[in-house]
Amino acid sequence: GAAGAGAPAAIAAPFLVALGFNPTTSIAIALLGDATPASFGGAGLTTINGGAALVDAGLATVAQNAAMAGRFHMFGVLVIPFIMVGMAFGKKGYKGILPYLTFAGVSTCLTMFLLSNFVGAEVTSMGTGLISILLSVAYVKLVGVKTPDEFRNESANHQRKYSSFKAMSPYVYMLVLLPLIRYGFPAVVENGFAIMCTFGYIFWVDLVILVCGILGALTLGVDFKTYKAVCKRTASGVLPVLVTMGSLLIVAYIMQSSSTGMMNLLASDIAAVVGRFYPAAAVLIGSSGAFITGTGLGSNIMFAQMHIDAAASLGMNPITIFAGQNAGASLGNLICPNNTVAACATVDQVGNESEVMKKTFKAFAIILVLYMVLAMLYTCVLFPNFGM
């Protein structure tokens, strides 16, 4: 919600590994968790800036773009808890927790709908996550979840070196500082956030995470020699990742360059072939764009104008078509090589990207089909005149 650009998966995966989950499964689950919030990532920039072409043309407002995107993702978050459990434990994982999964899915679904339709794109992602966590904790406390015997573990008897807060301190600092700086900095310095973004939007995210790492080390009482050794080991592990990600970005820039027009040509050909099924194709185009560029925002900016032109020629609602693009672009983060490589690097799984993508592609296919069906229903049946 605050960071965007694929950062949530890289931040969340180590949590799951620390809890004892298989590293590749942890990465896949973290990427799946970022498959729907990405439309509202970077404090809503994916929808706000990504849909600027519609707003500038007078075809939609930011609120309308956010509302319709939320009507796609509310069904995505409804099924994701079930997919996550299946991904981690298989069919046996559903034993005893179907009521909880249903509650988690429905509560997250309703929360996302309410925030995206009645509050705004800026807080939808973060607000949905925080409120859903609180509701899930309340359910476990009040109703309870019976853990099947095969999943029970004996409590550790050894003395813990750190308290829960100290162990999680780097992430607690990130949870506080990322939204605080994203939303609070402009109140301290006029146009403060805009000033930070002149150095590159990702720059401020990286800087905040670095500061949180230092604060976490101080909280844990890590001495300078140990901290230096960890930094050195991390840098040596990240170097191959930087080469891979840099190469992928070069390919992405070539494909989306106006001089090559490769992505636009590909999308235009799809539009010509599918005709009245264009709303469903828009979801696929959005996913393809995010797969190539690495961000939902990049995909939205790249294809928004093309969707406007296609909607006009087909006599369809551009808002619902762009919402399908937006939802598909968010979902594309799930299988994006850049995001997968970055997440693998955080849990020492560089080289196992193919194993992660085998897991994520199944989930991607399920939600993609769901979104394509919704795109057709929303554009042709339920909301053909939305915002018009």
N, C-alpha and C positions, 0 to 999 in steps of 0.2 A: 504493500500500500504506500509506503513512504519511499522505498528504494527503487523498485522497478528494475527493468533491464536484466531480468534473469537472476538478480541477486538473491531473492527469497529462497530459491532452491539450494543455492550454495550455502546459505546461512542455516537452513533448517536441517539439512542432511546430517551434519555432525551430531545434532541432538539425538536423532534416532540411533546412530551408531553407538553413542554413549549409553543408550538404554539397552543395548545388546542386540539390536537388529543387524541382519546381514548388510554389509555396506552397499552392495549393488541394489538390494531391495530398498534400502534407506534412500538412495538417490532417486530411484524410480518413484517412490512415494512422495518425496519432496517436490519433484518435478510435476507430479500429478496435482499436488496441492496448489501449485502455481499456475495451473492450466486455466482456471477461471478468473482469479483476481487480476490477471495481467491486463484485462481491458480497463481496469481502473488503477493500474500501477503508476508509480511516480506521481502520487497524489492526483490521479485522474488525467495525467497528460496524454495517455494513450487514446482516450476518448476525446478530450478537449482539443488537443492539437491535431490528433489524427483525423478528427471530423471537421476540422476548420473549413475544408472546401465546401461542405454542405452549409455551414453557418454563413460563410462569406457570400454564398450564392443565394442566401435567403430561403433555403429549402428546409432548414431545421434550426433548432436552438440546441445549445449544449445540453440542456435538461432533457430534451426529447431524445437526443442520441444516447445519453446515459440511461434513460428509462427503458428504451428498447433493448439496449445491450443487457441490462439487468434481467429482462424477461427471457432472454436466452440462457444466461448463466444461472438463473434460479433453478433451472432443471438440471444443469450440469452439477451444481453442488448437491442436488438431491440424490444423485446416483453415485457420486464420488466416494462417500464413506464405504459403500458396499464394494466398489471396485478396489479400494485400498486394502480392505481386509482380505479379499480374494487374492490380491497380488502378494500379500505378505504371508498368508497361512493356507491358502487354498480353500476348498469347500468346507473343511472341518473348522475353519476359523469362524464360521457364522453361528456355530453352536452356542446357544445361550445369550447371544448379544443382538439378535435381530431387532428386538424392541428398542434397544439403545441406538442402533444404527438408523432405524427409522426416525427416532426423535432427533438425532443429530442432523440427518438429511433434511427433514421438514423444517426444523428451527433455522438452519442455515439458509434454506430456500426462502423462507418468509422474511428473514432479516435482510438478505440481499435485495429482495424485491422492494421492501419498504425504503431502504436507504437509497437505492438507485433511482427510485421513482419519486421520492418525496424529500430527499435531502440533497444529494448531488454526487457527481463523479469523484470529487476530491476525497471523500471519506468512505465511500462504499466498500472498498477492498479492506482497509484497516478496520473499519467499524464492524464489518461482517465477521472478520476473524476474531476480534476481541469479544464481541457479544456472543458469538457461537461458543467460544471457549468457556465463558462464564455460564452459559446455559447448560453445556455438557457437564461441567463440574457440578452444577446444581442438581442435575439429573442423577449423577453417580452418588452424590451425598444423600439425596432424598429418596430415590427409588432403589439405587444400587444395581450393580451388574455382577452376576454370578460367574466367576471364572471357572471354566471347565478344568477338571483335574489335570488333563494332559498339558495345560498351559500354566499350571502353578509352578512357581519357583520358590525354593527355600530362601528365607531372608538371610542376608549376609550377616555373619557374626563378627567379622573383623571391624575394628574401630575405623571410622571414617576420618580421613585427614582434613577434609574441608566440609563446611556446612553447605547446605543446598544453595544458599544465596551465593557463597563464594565460588562454588563450582560453576554456577550459571552466570556469574557476574558479567563476563564479556557480552553475553546475549541480553542480559537485563539492561546494560548500558545502551546497547543498540536499540532495544525496544523503546527506550526513553528518548535517546538523543536523535534518532532518525526522524521521528515525527515532530519532535520539538524544534529542530532546526528547519525542517521542511515547512512547518506551519508558523513557527514562532519567530524565526529570524527576520522576516520582513517587518515585523512589528518593532524590532529593535533598531534596525537600520533601514531607512527608506529604500525600497527596491533591492533589499539585501539579497533575497534569493535569486533575483535576476542577475545581480552582480556575480554571485557564485557560479551561476550557469554560464557566464561568459568564458569561464575556464573549461567548460565542458560539463554537461549534466552529470556524467558519471564521476567526475572529479570529486565533487562534494561527498558523494556516497563513499567512495574509497577513503577519503580523508577521515570521515566520521568513523568508519570501521577500524581504521588504523588507530585512531584515538581510543576507541573502545577496547581494542586489544591491549594497548598500553595500560589503560585504567584497570583492565581485568588482571593483567600481570601484577600490578601494584597491589590489588586487592588480595590476590592469591599469595603474595609475598615472594614472588619469583625474583631471584637475584639477577643482576645484570649479565653475569657470565652465562647463565642458563638461557636467559631471554635472547642473548646474542646468538647462541648455538641454535635455538629454535628458529630464529629469523633466517639464519644461514641455510638450515636444512629446508625451510619452506621455500626460500628463493631458488635453491637448486631444483626443487621438485616442480616449481611453477614454470621454470624456463621452457621446458618442452611444450607446456600448455600454451604459453604465449605465442610460440611459433605456430602451433596448430590453429589457434584462434585468429592470429594475424593472417594466416593463409586463407581461412574461411572468409574473413572480412574482405580480403582482396577480391575473391570470387564474387561475393555479394555486391560489392560496389560496381564491378564490371557488368554484372547481370542487370542491375537497376539503373545503370548510367543511361542518360538520354541519348548518348551517341550510339549505344548498342541497341537499346530498346528491347532487350531480350525478354524481360519479365512482362512488359506491356504487350508485346507481340504474343506471348504465350497465353496471357489472360484474355486478350481480344479474340484469339482463335477459339478458346473455350466458350466464350460468350456467343460467338457465331454458330457454334455447333449445338449448344444446349437450348437456345431459344427461350421458351417459356419456363424452362427449368433453371433460369439464370439465378434466382434467389438461392437455390441449393448450391449452384456453382460458386456463388460469391463466398460461401463458407469455405469451400475447398481452395479458392484463390487466396483468401486471407490466411489460411493455414500454410499454403505454399510460400507466401511472402514472408511470414514469420520464420519458417524453416530456413529460408535463404538469408534473410537479413539479421536474424537473431533477436528481433524485437517486434512486438505487436504494433508499436508506434510507427516503426519503419514500414511495416506492411500497410497500415492504414493510410499513411501519407502517400505511399506509392500508388495505391489503387483507388483512392476515394473518388478522384475525378473520373476515372474510367467507369466506376459504378454509377455515377451521376448521369453520364452520357448513355449508358446502357439502360438505366431506368427510364430515361426520357424516350428513348427509341422504342422500348417495349411497353410504355404506358403503365409502369409500375411505380410503387412508392419507394423513393430513394432512401428514406429513413430506415425502413425495415431491411432493405438490401444492404445498406451500409452496416446496420447492426449485425447482420449475418457475417459480413466481412470482419467486423470488429471481434465478434465471438470466435470466428475461425482463426483470426490472428492470435488471439489469446491462447487458444488451444494448440496452435502451432509451436508455442514455447515448450510444450511437452516433449516434442521430438526434435527440437532444434539442436544441431550438433554443438554450437557454441555453448549453450546452457548446459548440455550434458557434459562436455569437457570441463567446464568450470566447476560443476558440482562434483565431478569425479576427483578433481584436484584437491578439494577440501577434505576428502576422507581417504586420501592415498589410494585411489582406484584408477589412476591414469593407466590406460591400456585396456580397461574393461568397459569402454564406452559401448561396444557392440552388445554386451550382455545387458546393459541398462536399457538400451534402445529396443531390445527384444521384448522387455517387460512393458515399456511405455507405449510401444506401438499398438499393442492390443487395446489398452485403455483409450488411446487416441482414436482408434477406429470406432469404438463403441460410441464415444461422445460425438465424434464427427457425424456419424449417421443421425444421431439424435438432433444435432443442430441443423443439419440439412433438412430434416423433416419439419422442424420448427420454422425454418426460413420460408419454406413453401406455405405452411399454414398461416404464418403471420402476414406474409405479403399478399397472398391470394384469397384468404378466407377471413381471418380474424381482424387484421388491422390494415386493410388496403388503403384506407384514407387517413391513417394516423398522422397527425401534424399537418395535414394538407387543408 
